């Protein structure tokens, strides 16, 4: 199965009402599952401003996020014994590798499309992430 086929399946699954999907084709297997963990931020909760009580002003705006380019396991360091790519407070340049996502035994670098300061890590190292799931928050320069 080609990467384009997998990406197409991921997009269709993401927009469907299915909660689980499992595909077996020769020696290839693909399992997809939508988590219902309410503690995991979604793009809607990250990108939309929250309403505040009357009389209060916004102290800080919602910061842009770097999202997962595919479904897989996210790692914040290049190897278990190596330091993390970026820590909270580190400066991030556009194009910097900020983490990796392992899918089907392939390591995919996740590069920042933003320049700024890393303010929040939204995932746990070694956790499963879904396509377009927010991974990191960056405060633009």
Secondary structure, 3 states (H helix, E strand, C coil): CCHHHHHHHHHHHHCCCCCEEEEEECCEEEEEECCCCCCCCCHHHHHCCCCCCCCCCCCCCCCEEEECCCCEEEECECCCCCCECCCCCCEECCCCEEEEEEECCEEEEEECCCCEEEEEECCCCCCEECCCCEEEEEEEC
